[in-house]
Amino acid sequence: MTNNKSTPASKTRKENAESGFVATAELRDSLQLVLVQLLDLQLVGKQIHWNVVGPNFRDLHQNLDEIVDIARRGSDEIAERMRAMHVTPDGLVGTIGKYTELDQPTNGEILTTTAIDIVVKALESTVGVMRKVHDPVDEADPTTADILHEYIAALEQQAWFISAETRKP
């Protein structure tokens, strides 16, 4: 009888059927941590997107969708890369809640200036995790590190765009 509960490290006979590169435990865990941050960035971005109010609302509202789109593409690409390396990604809400490093916004309306602070911190936190795992990922699999490079650059650019809203020269 098979256990329906699996961990990111568990593999079925079917998952081992194909040959190819197999992720080390450290690579698996690093990518799982990145996946969690990207999935939560989508959730945080949408929560703020729906509830932001105040000056420059429309621009921020639209920019939040750009961030969510980047995080969504990134989470899908990381999860599919994990599958290509014989790893089972875990995107369940309980896993996200347990392992996210992102601060959670409160429920309710959020003033644009407060939203900017929250989003920039979430972007920097997500990128911080990617940078923290980058060197071990690069050592284990440079191809996967290239994926991280793409999303680090895109998310850092978004942090710059968003933070410029409240910066003064």
ABEGO torsion letter per residue (X at the ends): XBBABBBAABBBAAAAABBEBBBBAAAAAAAAAAAAAAAAAAAAAAAAAAABBEBGAAAAAAAAAAAAAAAAAAAAAAAAAAAAAGBBBBABAAAAAAABABBBBBBEBBBAAAAAAAAAAAAAAAAAAAAAAAAAAAAABAAAAAAAAAAAAAAAAAAAAAAAAABBX
